[in-house]
Amino acid sequence: MSGLTLCEEHLMFGGRQQRWQHTSATLGCEMKFSLFLPPAATAQPVPLLWCLAGLTCTDENFSVKSGAQRLAAGQGIALIMPDTSPRGSEVPDDEQYDLGQGAGFYLNATQAPGTGIIVCTIT
């Protein structure tokens, strides 16, 4: 992963809602993720909760629609919301909405066209 670029930042419930972009060497394309840092994160390390979007969603779906930042701020929990789908002209696409650039699958693809593109390791 190359350097991170802060795309936007907003104050929310005493914390900060951010959106970041980076070049993913693994996926071979630009990727984005959203991050909520609660007020407590300015003074100490805080737990981090991964929020994975559903099929065809971006990193913004959870951050915009859930309202979870209010609860996370109160509990001192950071939220990270990765875009689970590679996007862009270099990514193979498909006419079906649930395949191609809008699809998010949590797997390591072993056959084309997903090999080297759709890779997501959950630990």
C-alpha positions as CSV (number, residue, x, y, z in Angstrom):
1,M,0.0,0.0,0.0
2,S,1.4,3.4,-0.9
3,G,0.7,6.6,0.9
4,L,-2.7,7.5,2.3
5,T,-4.6,10.6,1.1
6,L,-7.2,12.2,3.3
7,C,-10.2,12.9,1.0
8,E,-12.5,14.5,3.6
9,E,-13.0,14.9,7.3
10,H,-16.0,16.0,9.4
11,L,-16.5,16.5,13.1
12,M,-19.2,14.2,14.5
13,F,-20.2,13.4,18.1
14,G,-17.0,14.9,19.4
15,G,-14.9,12.7,17.2
16,R,-13.8,12.8,13.5
17,Q,-15.4,11.0,10.5
18,Q,-12.7,10.6,7.8
19,R,-12.5,9.2,4.3
20,W,-9.2,8.0,3.0
21,Q,-7.8,6.8,-0.4
22,H,-4.7,4.7,-1.1
23,T,-3.2,2.7,-3.9
24,S,-3.5,-1.0,-3.1
25,A,-0.6,-3.0,-4.4
26,T,-2.5,-6.2,-3.8
27,L,-5.6,-5.2,-5.8
28,G,-3.8,-3.1,-8.3
29,C,-6.2,-0.1,-8.1
30,E,-7.2,2.8,-5.9
31,M,-9.2,1.9,-2.8
32,K,-11.1,4.0,-0.2
33,F,-12.1,3.5,3.4
34,S,-13.9,5.5,6.0
35,L,-12.7,5.8,9.6
36,F,-14.5,7.2,12.7
37,L,-12.2,8.2,15.5
38,P,-13.9,8.8,18.8
39,P,-12.9,11.7,21.1
40,A,-10.9,9.3,23.3
41,A,-8.6,8.5,20.4
42,T,-6.8,11.9,20.8
43,A,-5.5,10.8,24.2
44,Q,-5.1,7.0,24.1
45,P,-5.3,3.9,21.9
46,V,-8.9,2.8,21.4
47,P,-10.4,-0.5,20.2
48,L,-11.2,-0.8,16.5
49,L,-14.4,-2.4,15.0
50,W,-14.4,-3.4,11.4
51,C,-17.7,-2.7,9.6
52,L,-18.0,-4.6,6.4
53,A,-20.5,-3.4,3.8
54,G,-22.9,-5.7,1.9
55,L,-23.0,-6.5,-1.8
56,T,-22.7,-3.5,-4.1
57,C,-22.1,-1.1,-1.2
58,T,-19.2,1.3,-0.8
59,D,-17.3,2.4,2.4
60,E,-19.8,5.2,2.8
61,N,-23.0,3.2,3.2
62,F,-22.4,2.3,6.8
63,S,-20.9,5.6,7.8
64,V,-23.7,7.6,6.3
65,K,-26.8,5.4,7.1
66,S,-26.1,3.6,10.4
67,G,-25.6,6.4,12.9
68,A,-23.2,4.1,14.8
69,Q,-20.7,6.9,15.4
70,R,-22.8,8.3,18.3
71,L,-22.6,5.0,20.1
72,A,-18.9,4.5,19.2
73,A,-18.1,7.9,20.5
74,G,-19.7,7.2,23.8
75,Q,-18.0,3.9,24.1
76,G,-14.6,5.0,22.9
77,I,-14.5,2.7,19.9
78,A,-13.0,3.5,16.5
79,L,-14.9,2.3,13.4
80,I,-13.3,1.4,10.1
81,M,-15.4,0.9,7.0
82,P,-13.4,-0.4,4.0
83,D,-14.8,-0.4,0.5
84,T,-14.9,-4.2,-0.1
85,S,-15.1,-3.9,-3.9
86,P,-12.3,-2.9,-6.3
87,R,-13.4,-0.1,-8.6
88,G,-12.1,1.8,-11.6
89,S,-11.4,1.3,-15.3
90,E,-8.6,-1.2,-14.6
91,V,-11.0,-3.6,-12.8
92,P,-13.0,-6.1,-14.9
93,D,-16.7,-5.3,-15.0
94,D,-19.9,-7.3,-15.6
95,E,-23.4,-6.4,-16.7
96,Q,-24.9,-8.1,-13.7
97,Y,-25.1,-5.7,-10.7
98,D,-23.9,-8.4,-8.2
99,L,-20.7,-9.1,-10.2
100,G,-17.9,-6.9,-11.4
101,Q,-17.0,-3.6,-10.0
102,G,-19.9,-3.3,-7.6
103,A,-19.6,-6.8,-6.1
104,G,-18.0,-7.4,-2.7
105,F,-17.1,-10.9,-1.9
106,Y,-14.9,-11.9,1.0
107,L,-12.6,-14.5,-0.6
108,N,-9.3,-15.1,-2.3
109,A,-10.1,-15.7,-5.9
110,T,-8.3,-18.5,-7.6
111,Q,-9.6,-18.1,-11.2
112,A,-9.9,-15.2,-13.7
113,P,-11.2,-12.6,-13.7
114,G,-11.0,-12.3,-9.9
115,T,-7.4,-13.5,-9.5
116,G,-5.3,-10.7,-8.1
117,I,-8.3,-8.4,-7.9
118,I,-10.9,-9.8,-5.4
119,V,-8.8,-10.5,-2.4
120,C,-10.0,-9.8,1.1
121,T,-8.5,-11.5,4.2
122,I,-10.6,-11.4,7.3
123,T,-8.8,-12.1,10.6
